[in-house]
Amino acid sequence: MTPLVTAAVLLAAVTHACWNAIAHRITDKLVGFTLILAGGVLIGLAAAPFAPLPARGAWPYLIASALIHLLYVVLLMTSFRLGDFGQAYPIARGSAPLAVTVFAAVFAHEVPDRWGAAGIALTCAGITGVALWGLRGRRPDWAAIGAALATGLSIAAYTVVDGLGVRVSGSPVGYTAWLMVIQGVAIPAYAVGRWRGETVARLRPYAPLGLFGAVLSVCAYGLVLWAQTRAELAPIAALRESSILVGAAIGALFFKEPFGAPRIAAAGLLVAGIGLMLHAG
């Protein structure tokens, strides 16, 4: 985890939290994700001619990732519909790093050393603290929590698949572009088939916001994919999920959701975890 890789993943974390906040801000989740995914398709088509085509060995990973991403989007829409942004987002993102650590050890043979493992553990503890603070003073909504946890498992699955795929692609930019194209077609196609003649009227009020979210989404994941060609998957996944602190801050500032001292303490654990992962690097 060099300083350049760390900076790229932290920037990805900020942009990721921002596009998720935009998706949450648009009341009709199908409208929001249709705009964001369709925008990603357009960006991917625009970028693809200027990047090398991914190597043949990368295409099975691209197809598998697109299917997992489709499941992820459906679960994420459900999470945002059922729960608060400041709770659903941390649980969804925070449940992924430990699963990525296990998957990376099994499928990529990447076992973190003691410093890296300690950093991942501290980071996950901070993430968990932010997530659990969202439950304070309320009965748990198990449907919302279950959807968020399922979202986290889907995140872990596509993280490892894409980490392996981008490494054999020979072109992080090309892999990103084609992933955006392949994964982004299904939800907009479903929306158009459902709305038919009402499509433009439904999308127009949120089009600028949704397309801005698409730009942020592509940048966020493109940075992560590049980082995965430079460092191991588990610490990148843990560092990327520092986005939940940004998400919690956005929830407090814009959605009037509580932040509180426990989340500040959780942030301290997360920063300590990042320091240990850098030491391991």
C-alpha positions, 0 to 999 in steps of 0.5 A, a space after each residue: 500500500 504505497 502512498 499513491 495507491 492509498 491516495 487513489 483509494 481514499 479519493 475513490 472512497 469519497 467519490 463513492 460515498 457521494 454517488 451513493 448519497 445522490 442515489 439515496 437522495 433521488 426518492 424513486 430508486 429505480 429512477 436514480 439507478 437508471 440514470 447512474 447506470 445509463 450514464 456509466 454505459 455512455 462513459 464506458 462507450 466513450 472511453 472504450 475506443 481510447 483504451 486497449 481491449 481487455 485480454 481474452 482471459 479477462 472476459 469471463 471475469 467481466 461477465 461474472 462481475 456484471 452479473 454480481 453487480 446487477 445483484 448488488 444494485 438490486 440489493 442496494 436499492 432495497 437497502 436504501 428503500 428500507 433503511 436510513 442512508 447513515 445506517 444502510 450504507 455503513 452496514 453494506 460497505 462495512 460487512 465487505 472487507 472481512 469477507 474480501 480478506 477470506 475470499 482473497 486468501 482462498 482465490 488469490 492466495 493473498 494472506 495478509 501479514 500481521 500488520 496488514 491483518 491488524 490494520 484490516 481488523 481495526 478498520 473493520 472495528 471502526 466500520 462496525 462502530 459506525 454501523 452499530 451507532 445507526 441502531 442506537 435508541 431504535 429497534 433493529 429493522 431486520 429486513 433493512 439490516 439483512 438487505 444491507 448485509 447481503 449487499 456487503 457479501 455481493 460487494 465482497 464477491 465482485 471486489 475479488 472477481 474484478 481484482 482478479 479480472 483487472 490483473 489479467 486484462 492488461 488494461 485497467 481503463 479498458 476493463 473499467 470501460 467495458 465493465 461499465 457497459 456490460 453491467 449498466 444495461 440491464 436496469 435501464 432496459 428494465 426501467 424503459 420496458 416498465 415505464 415505456 412512454 413515461 420514461 423521459 418524463 420520469 427521468 428528466 427532473 433528476 437527469 443532471 443529478 443522476 448523470 453527475 452521480 454516474 461520473 462519480 461512480 465510474 471515477 470511484 471504481 476506476 480508481 479502485 480497479 487501478 489500485 487492485 493492480 498495484 496492491 493486495 485486495 483485502 487492504 484495498 477493500 478495507 481502506 475503500 470502506 473509509 467511505 462510510 465515514 464520508 457517508 455518515 457525515 453526508 447523512 448528518 449534514 444533508 439527511 439530518 441523521 445523527 453522527 455522535 461521539 461513538 462515530 468519532 471514536 470509530 473514525 479513530 479506529 479506522 485511521 489507526 487501521 489505515 496506518 497499520 496497513 501502510 506500515 505493512 506496505 
